[in-house]
Amino acid sequence: MFDVAKEKARLKSETEKTRADVARQEQLLASEFSKRAPKDVVEKTREQLAANIERLGKLDAQAASLEGRKPTKPKAKKATA
């Protein structure tokens, strides 16, 4: 058995951190970075963004199961090259 309140707090903390990472990566990809940085660095940032968006979905699904609600889909801007 585990402490539901502690697990909810952990999920909330991880979700906030991951949302901040997503926002930072979206901002980076929307800036001159995507035009000036080497293509492999830009691609790695895009991959990290996709992984973080997927992670947000998983974290929300875990939180939803603890709270007895349906998970929501993570919303993220599509970065343009």
C-alpha atoms as one frame of an Amber mdcrd trajectory, in Angstrom:
protein
   0.000   0.000   0.000   1.189   3.531  -0.646   0.303   7.012   0.536  -2.112
   8.477  -2.022  -1.506  12.060  -0.890   2.264  11.707  -1.296   1.836  10.120
  -4.726  -0.471  12.946  -5.840   2.076  15.499  -4.618   4.870  13.689  -6.471
   2.838  13.563  -9.674   1.950  17.255  -9.340   5.607  18.172  -8.893   6.730
  16.078 -11.868   3.917  17.477 -14.004   4.893  21.070 -13.191   8.549  20.377
 -14.009   7.655  18.649 -17.263   5.299  21.484 -18.281   8.121  23.962 -17.664
  10.438  21.844 -19.822   7.820  21.738 -22.612   7.342  25.517 -22.467  11.113
  26.100 -22.582  11.579  23.719 -25.514   8.661  25.222 -27.453  10.049  28.703
 -26.899  13.492  27.586 -28.002  12.189  25.951 -31.180  10.086  29.029 -32.014
  13.131  31.303 -31.767  16.172  31.848 -33.979  17.669  28.765 -32.331  15.974
  26.473 -34.836  17.530  28.424 -37.731  21.023  28.871 -36.329  21.716  25.722
 -34.339  23.077  22.578 -35.973  20.308  20.385 -37.364  21.144  17.488 -35.031
  20.780  19.761 -31.981  17.426  21.068 -33.221  16.249  17.524 -33.917  17.315
  16.398 -30.441  15.342  19.280 -28.921  12.280  18.268 -30.974  12.656  14.683
 -29.785  12.931  15.838 -26.169   9.815  17.974 -26.639   7.870  15.012 -28.033
   9.052  12.803 -25.164   8.021  15.422 -22.601   4.577  15.806 -24.175   4.177
  12.027 -24.019   5.354  12.093 -20.402   2.723  14.710 -19.550   0.075  12.359
 -20.873   1.354   9.490 -18.757   1.596  11.640 -15.636  -1.937  12.894 -16.165
  -3.198   9.332 -16.657  -1.595   8.313 -13.365  -3.070  11.320 -11.563  -6.469
  10.668 -13.143  -6.500   7.082 -11.920  -5.781   8.286  -8.371  -8.464  10.967
  -8.597 -11.088   8.821 -10.323 -11.354  10.956 -13.460 -10.626  10.569 -17.154
  -7.185  11.706 -18.316  -6.897  14.844 -20.420  -4.810  15.179 -23.554  -1.680
  17.324 -23.158  -1.757  20.510 -25.186   1.378  21.735 -26.845   2.150  24.091
 -29.668   3.553  22.603 -32.827   7.055  23.944 -33.381   7.911  25.124 -36.847
  11.293  24.767 -38.403
